[in-house]
Amino acid sequence: TNPTIAAVGQPFLPLVAFLIALPLGKDSYSSNKAAGLVVCVLGAASVVVGSSRPQAAGAAAAPASVSLGLLMLLIEQLCQGSGMHLQKVLLAKHPPPVVTAW
């Protein structure tokens, strides 16, 4: 993987968080939410891709390292999306400075 691929993955975080919240019953589906997520992800991804620089000719990564990098990025997205929901639960029980300090 390279920094551009990692940067393109970050705008997908709201989508990942939404997809985690749906089966948990923490959020509900609506066409307005779906449209907002699509606009958010496409807009942010287009900015990242449009501002990226081409990779050097000899800088191609081995397929195994690309697969491992993408797996790590997927795990990071799942952890961050889950963390948002966990933080919401913790904030309902504890004051914000306590949650932040953990």
PyMOL CGO cylinders between C-alpha atoms (Angstrom):
from pymol import cmd
from pymol.cgo import CYLINDER

trace = [
    CYLINDER, 0.00, 0.00, 0.00, 0.99, 3.63, -0.24, 0.3, 1, 1, 1, 1, 1, 1,
    CYLINDER, 0.99, 3.63, -0.24, -0.11, 6.86, 1.42, 0.3, 1, 1, 1, 1, 1, 1,
    CYLINDER, -0.11, 6.86, 1.42, -2.66, 7.58, -1.33, 0.3, 1, 1, 1, 1, 1, 1,
    CYLINDER, -2.66, 7.58, -1.33, -4.46, 4.28, -0.77, 0.3, 1, 1, 1, 1, 1, 1,
    CYLINDER, -4.46, 4.28, -0.77, -4.49, 4.91, 2.99, 0.3, 1, 1, 1, 1, 1, 1,
    CYLINDER, -4.49, 4.91, 2.99, -5.80, 8.44, 2.47, 0.3, 1, 1, 1, 1, 1, 1,
    CYLINDER, -5.80, 8.44, 2.47, -8.57, 7.23, 0.14, 0.3, 1, 1, 1, 1, 1, 1,
    CYLINDER, -8.57, 7.23, 0.14, -9.69, 4.80, 2.84, 0.3, 1, 1, 1, 1, 1, 1,
    CYLINDER, -9.69, 4.80, 2.84, -10.24, 7.49, 5.48, 0.3, 1, 1, 1, 1, 1, 1,
    CYLINDER, -10.24, 7.49, 5.48, -13.34, 9.05, 3.87, 0.3, 1, 1, 1, 1, 1, 1,
    CYLINDER, -13.34, 9.05, 3.87, -15.02, 5.65, 4.15, 0.3, 1, 1, 1, 1, 1, 1,
    CYLINDER, -15.02, 5.65, 4.15, -15.04, 5.86, 7.96, 0.3, 1, 1, 1, 1, 1, 1,
    CYLINDER, -15.04, 5.86, 7.96, -18.58, 7.36, 8.20, 0.3, 1, 1, 1, 1, 1, 1,
    CYLINDER, -18.58, 7.36, 8.20, -19.82, 4.55, 5.96, 0.3, 1, 1, 1, 1, 1, 1,
    CYLINDER, -19.82, 4.55, 5.96, -18.08, 1.89, 8.09, 0.3, 1, 1, 1, 1, 1, 1,
    CYLINDER, -18.08, 1.89, 8.09, -19.47, 3.41, 11.29, 0.3, 1, 1, 1, 1, 1, 1,
    CYLINDER, -19.47, 3.41, 11.29, -22.97, 3.47, 9.77, 0.3, 1, 1, 1, 1, 1, 1,
    CYLINDER, -22.97, 3.47, 9.77, -22.70, -0.16, 8.64, 0.3, 1, 1, 1, 1, 1, 1,
    CYLINDER, -22.70, -0.16, 8.64, -21.59, -1.18, 12.14, 0.3, 1, 1, 1, 1, 1, 1,
    CYLINDER, -21.59, -1.18, 12.14, -24.44, 0.77, 13.76, 0.3, 1, 1, 1, 1, 1, 1,
    CYLINDER, -24.44, 0.77, 13.76, -27.23, -0.69, 11.61, 0.3, 1, 1, 1, 1, 1, 1,
    CYLINDER, -27.23, -0.69, 11.61, -27.13, -4.30, 12.84, 0.3, 1, 1, 1, 1, 1, 1,
    CYLINDER, -27.13, -4.30, 12.84, -26.56, -3.11, 16.42, 0.3, 1, 1, 1, 1, 1, 1,
    CYLINDER, -26.56, -3.11, 16.42, -29.75, -1.07, 16.28, 0.3, 1, 1, 1, 1, 1, 1,
    CYLINDER, -29.75, -1.07, 16.28, -27.86, 2.16, 17.05, 0.3, 1, 1, 1, 1, 1, 1,
    CYLINDER, -27.86, 2.16, 17.05, -28.87, 3.84, 13.80, 0.3, 1, 1, 1, 1, 1, 1,
    CYLINDER, -28.87, 3.84, 13.80, -31.65, 3.59, 11.25, 0.3, 1, 1, 1, 1, 1, 1,
    CYLINDER, -31.65, 3.59, 11.25, -31.55, 3.65, 7.47, 0.3, 1, 1, 1, 1, 1, 1,
    CYLINDER, -31.55, 3.65, 7.47, -33.04, 6.47, 5.46, 0.3, 1, 1, 1, 1, 1, 1,
    CYLINDER, -33.04, 6.47, 5.46, -32.53, 7.57, 1.88, 0.3, 1, 1, 1, 1, 1, 1,
    CYLINDER, -32.53, 7.57, 1.88, -31.29, 10.97, 3.10, 0.3, 1, 1, 1, 1, 1, 1,
    CYLINDER, -31.29, 10.97, 3.10, -28.57, 9.30, 5.21, 0.3, 1, 1, 1, 1, 1, 1,
    CYLINDER, -28.57, 9.30, 5.21, -27.57, 7.06, 2.32, 0.3, 1, 1, 1, 1, 1, 1,
    CYLINDER, -27.57, 7.06, 2.32, -27.37, 10.03, -0.07, 0.3, 1, 1, 1, 1, 1, 1,
    CYLINDER, -27.37, 10.03, -0.07, -25.36, 12.02, 2.48, 0.3, 1, 1, 1, 1, 1, 1,
    CYLINDER, -25.36, 12.02, 2.48, -22.90, 9.17, 2.95, 0.3, 1, 1, 1, 1, 1, 1,
    CYLINDER, -22.90, 9.17, 2.95, -22.46, 8.75, -0.80, 0.3, 1, 1, 1, 1, 1, 1,
    CYLINDER, -22.46, 8.75, -0.80, -21.82, 12.48, -1.30, 0.3, 1, 1, 1, 1, 1, 1,
    CYLINDER, -21.82, 12.48, -1.30, -19.42, 12.56, 1.67, 0.3, 1, 1, 1, 1, 1, 1,
    CYLINDER, -19.42, 12.56, 1.67, -17.39, 9.56, 0.56, 0.3, 1, 1, 1, 1, 1, 1,
    CYLINDER, -17.39, 9.56, 0.56, -17.23, 10.52, -3.12, 0.3, 1, 1, 1, 1, 1, 1,
    CYLINDER, -17.23, 10.52, -3.12, -16.35, 14.13, -2.36, 0.3, 1, 1, 1, 1, 1, 1,
    CYLINDER, -16.35, 14.13, -2.36, -13.58, 13.30, 0.09, 0.3, 1, 1, 1, 1, 1, 1,
    CYLINDER, -13.58, 13.30, 0.09, -12.18, 10.51, -2.08, 0.3, 1, 1, 1, 1, 1, 1,
    CYLINDER, -12.18, 10.51, -2.08, -12.12, 12.77, -5.15, 0.3, 1, 1, 1, 1, 1, 1,
    CYLINDER, -12.12, 12.77, -5.15, -10.15, 15.39, -3.22, 0.3, 1, 1, 1, 1, 1, 1,
    CYLINDER, -10.15, 15.39, -3.22, -7.62, 12.80, -2.07, 0.3, 1, 1, 1, 1, 1, 1,
    CYLINDER, -7.62, 12.80, -2.07, -7.23, 11.16, -5.47, 0.3, 1, 1, 1, 1, 1, 1,
    CYLINDER, -7.23, 11.16, -5.47, -7.13, 14.51, -7.27, 0.3, 1, 1, 1, 1, 1, 1,
    CYLINDER, -7.13, 14.51, -7.27, -4.38, 15.84, -5.06, 0.3, 1, 1, 1, 1, 1, 1,
    CYLINDER, -4.38, 15.84, -5.06, -2.21, 12.71, -5.02, 0.3, 1, 1, 1, 1, 1, 1,
    CYLINDER, -2.21, 12.71, -5.02, 1.09, 12.49, -6.83, 0.3, 1, 1, 1, 1, 1, 1,
    CYLINDER, 1.09, 12.49, -6.83, 1.98, 9.63, -9.15, 0.3, 1, 1, 1, 1, 1, 1,
    CYLINDER, 1.98, 9.63, -9.15, 4.17, 6.93, -7.65, 0.3, 1, 1, 1, 1, 1, 1,
    CYLINDER, 4.17, 6.93, -7.65, 7.79, 6.62, -8.81, 0.3, 1, 1, 1, 1, 1, 1,
    CYLINDER, 7.79, 6.62, -8.81, 8.41, 4.03, -11.54, 0.3, 1, 1, 1, 1, 1, 1,
    CYLINDER, 8.41, 4.03, -11.54, 10.39, 1.63, -9.34, 0.3, 1, 1, 1, 1, 1, 1,
    CYLINDER, 10.39, 1.63, -9.34, 8.24, 2.05, -6.24, 0.3, 1, 1, 1, 1, 1, 1,
    CYLINDER, 8.24, 2.05, -6.24, 5.76, -0.76, -6.89, 0.3, 1, 1, 1, 1, 1, 1,
    CYLINDER, 5.76, -0.76, -6.89, 5.16, -2.85, -3.80, 0.3, 1, 1, 1, 1, 1, 1,
    CYLINDER, 5.16, -2.85, -3.80, 5.12, -6.63, -3.72, 0.3, 1, 1, 1, 1, 1, 1,
    CYLINDER, 5.12, -6.63, -3.72, 1.59, -8.14, -3.87, 0.3, 1, 1, 1, 1, 1, 1,
    CYLINDER, 1.59, -8.14, -3.87, 1.95, -9.71, -0.41, 0.3, 1, 1, 1, 1, 1, 1,
    CYLINDER, 1.95, -9.71, -0.41, 2.82, -6.38, 1.20, 0.3, 1, 1, 1, 1, 1, 1,
    CYLINDER, 2.82, -6.38, 1.20, -0.09, -4.69, -0.59, 0.3, 1, 1, 1, 1, 1, 1,
    CYLINDER, -0.09, -4.69, -0.59, -2.49, -7.36, 0.69, 0.3, 1, 1, 1, 1, 1, 1,
    CYLINDER, -2.49, -7.36, 0.69, -1.15, -7.06, 4.22, 0.3, 1, 1, 1, 1, 1, 1,
    CYLINDER, -1.15, -7.06, 4.22, -1.38, -3.28, 4.05, 0.3, 1, 1, 1, 1, 1, 1,
    CYLINDER, -1.38, -3.28, 4.05, -4.98, -3.38, 2.84, 0.3, 1, 1, 1, 1, 1, 1,
    CYLINDER, -4.98, -3.38, 2.84, -5.86, -5.87, 5.57, 0.3, 1, 1, 1, 1, 1, 1,
    CYLINDER, -5.86, -5.87, 5.57, -4.36, -3.56, 8.18, 0.3, 1, 1, 1, 1, 1, 1,
    CYLINDER, -4.36, -3.56, 8.18, -6.29, -0.60, 6.76, 0.3, 1, 1, 1, 1, 1, 1,
    CYLINDER, -6.29, -0.60, 6.76, -9.51, -2.61, 6.89, 0.3, 1, 1, 1, 1, 1, 1,
    CYLINDER, -9.51, -2.61, 6.89, -8.86, -3.56, 10.52, 0.3, 1, 1, 1, 1, 1, 1,
    CYLINDER, -8.86, -3.56, 10.52, -8.12, 0.10, 11.31, 0.3, 1, 1, 1, 1, 1, 1,
    CYLINDER, -8.12, 0.10, 11.31, -11.42, 1.19, 9.75, 0.3, 1, 1, 1, 1, 1, 1,
    CYLINDER, -11.42, 1.19, 9.75, -13.37, -1.43, 11.70, 0.3, 1, 1, 1, 1, 1, 1,
    CYLINDER, -13.37, -1.43, 11.70, -11.68, -0.46, 14.97, 0.3, 1, 1, 1, 1, 1, 1,
    CYLINDER, -11.68, -0.46, 14.97, -12.24, 3.24, 14.42, 0.3, 1, 1, 1, 1, 1, 1,
    CYLINDER, -12.24, 3.24, 14.42, -15.89, 2.73, 13.44, 0.3, 1, 1, 1, 1, 1, 1,
    CYLINDER, -15.89, 2.73, 13.44, -16.48, 0.52, 16.48, 0.3, 1, 1, 1, 1, 1, 1,
    CYLINDER, -16.48, 0.52, 16.48, -14.68, 3.02, 18.69, 0.3, 1, 1, 1, 1, 1, 1,
    CYLINDER, -14.68, 3.02, 18.69, -17.14, 5.73, 17.73, 0.3, 1, 1, 1, 1, 1, 1,
    CYLINDER, -17.14, 5.73, 17.73, -20.04, 3.64, 19.02, 0.3, 1, 1, 1, 1, 1, 1,
    CYLINDER, -20.04, 3.64, 19.02, -18.18, 2.57, 22.13, 0.3, 1, 1, 1, 1, 1, 1,
    CYLINDER, -18.18, 2.57, 22.13, -17.36, 6.20, 22.86, 0.3, 1, 1, 1, 1, 1, 1,
    CYLINDER, -17.36, 6.20, 22.86, -21.04, 7.13, 22.60, 0.3, 1, 1, 1, 1, 1, 1,
    CYLINDER, -21.04, 7.13, 22.60, -21.96, 4.45, 25.15, 0.3, 1, 1, 1, 1, 1, 1,
    CYLINDER, -21.96, 4.45, 25.15, -19.17, 5.52, 27.50, 0.3, 1, 1, 1, 1, 1, 1,
    CYLINDER, -19.17, 5.52, 27.50, -20.12, 9.20, 27.23, 0.3, 1, 1, 1, 1, 1, 1,
    CYLINDER, -20.12, 9.20, 27.23, -23.63, 8.33, 28.39, 0.3, 1, 1, 1, 1, 1, 1,
    CYLINDER, -23.63, 8.33, 28.39, -22.17, 6.88, 31.62, 0.3, 1, 1, 1, 1, 1, 1,
    CYLINDER, -22.17, 6.88, 31.62, -19.05, 8.97, 32.28, 0.3, 1, 1, 1, 1, 1, 1,
    CYLINDER, -19.05, 8.97, 32.28, -18.05, 12.63, 31.87, 0.3, 1, 1, 1, 1, 1, 1,
    CYLINDER, -18.05, 12.63, 31.87, -16.12, 13.54, 28.69, 0.3, 1, 1, 1, 1, 1, 1,
    CYLINDER, -16.12, 13.54, 28.69, -12.75, 14.16, 30.43, 0.3, 1, 1, 1, 1, 1, 1,
    CYLINDER, -12.75, 14.16, 30.43, -12.84, 10.65, 31.88, 0.3, 1, 1, 1, 1, 1, 1,
    CYLINDER, -12.84, 10.65, 31.88, -13.57, 9.06, 28.49, 0.3, 1, 1, 1, 1, 1, 1,
    CYLINDER, -13.57, 9.06, 28.49, -10.86, 11.15, 26.82, 0.3, 1, 1, 1, 1, 1, 1,
    CYLINDER, -10.86, 11.15, 26.82, -8.29, 10.28, 29.47, 0.3, 1, 1, 1, 1, 1, 1,
    CYLINDER, -8.29, 10.28, 29.47, -8.81, 6.56, 28.99, 0.3, 1, 1, 1, 1, 1, 1,
]
cmd.load_cgo(trace, "trace")
